[in-house]
Amino acid sequence: MSWLWAIIVGLVLGLIARAVIPGRQRIPLWLTILCGIVGGMLGNGAAGWLGVADTRGIDWIRHVLQLIGAIVVVGVGDLLWSAFRARRTRTRTRA
């Protein structure tokens, strides 16, 4: 069941990150989910490192850190995906 929650949270974080980043991101939905999951894990790690992982009530600081992590990972993922697709297209046109 924890994997299902990871996928759902990754989807939500990834979609919010894509909405926050200016411009159009050309990454597929599966990569958006994966980037959201990785960003959430980075945010949880940062929250643990800062000592705010477990607080009373809603962990707003942890959620903000997760979103920041997702924004960074989606941005980097978009750059890498665009470079990969451009390189692949360039290789096809030569052959």
C-alpha positions in Angstrom: 0.0 0.0 0.0 2.9 2.4 0.6 3.9 2.2 -3.1 0.4 3.2 -4.1 0.7 6.3 -1.8 4.1 7.0 -3.2 2.7 7.0 -6.7 -0.2 9.2 -5.8 1.9 11.7 -3.9 4.5 11.7 -6.7 1.8 12.4 -9.2 0.4 15.3 -7.1 3.9 16.8 -6.4 5.0 16.3 -10.0 1.9 18.0 -11.4 2.1 20.9 -9.0 5.8 21.3 -9.8 5.0 21.4 -13.6 2.4 24.0 -12.9 4.8 26.2 -10.9 7.7 26.0 -13.4 7.3 28.6 -16.1 7.1 27.4 -19.7 6.1 24.0 -21.1 7.7 20.8 -19.8 7.9 18.1 -22.4 8.3 15.2 -20.0 5.8 12.3 -20.1 3.5 11.6 -17.2 5.4 8.6 -16.0 8.6 10.7 -15.7 6.5 13.4 -13.9 5.4 10.8 -11.3 9.0 9.5 -10.9 10.4 13.0 -10.5 7.6 13.8 -7.9 8.5 10.7 -5.9 12.2 11.5 -6.0 11.5 15.1 -5.0 9.3 14.0 -2.2 12.0 11.7 -0.9 14.5 14.6 -1.1 12.1 16.8 0.8 11.6 14.2 3.5 15.4 13.9 3.8 15.8 17.6 4.1 13.0 17.8 6.7 14.7 15.1 8.8 18.1 16.8 8.5 16.5 20.1 9.6 14.6 18.3 12.5 11.1 19.1 11.3 10.1 15.7 9.9 7.6 15.0 12.6 5.6 17.8 14.1 2.2 18.1 15.6 -0.7 18.6 13.2 0.0 19.0 9.5 3.7 19.0 8.6 3.6 22.2 6.5 7.4 22.7 6.4 8.0 19.1 5.3 5.4 19.5 2.5 6.9 22.7 1.3 10.3 21.0 1.3 8.9 18.1 -0.7 7.4 20.5 -3.2 10.7 22.4 -3.6 12.4 19.1 -4.1 9.9 18.1 -6.8 10.3 21.5 -8.5 14.0 21.0 -8.7 13.8 17.4 -9.9 11.1 18.1 -12.5 13.2 21.0 -13.8 16.3 18.9 -14.1 14.3 16.0 -15.5 12.9 18.2 -18.2 16.3 19.4 -19.2 17.7 15.9 -19.4 14.6 14.5 -21.2 14.8 17.4 -23.8 18.5 16.7 -24.3 17.9 13.0 -24.7 15.1 13.5 -27.2 17.2 16.0 -29.2 20.1 13.7 -29.4 17.9 10.8 -30.4 16.3 12.8 -33.1 19.7 14.0 -34.4 20.9 10.4 -34.5 17.9 9.2 -36.5 18.3 11.9 -39.2 21.9 10.9 -39.8 21.1 7.3 -40.5 
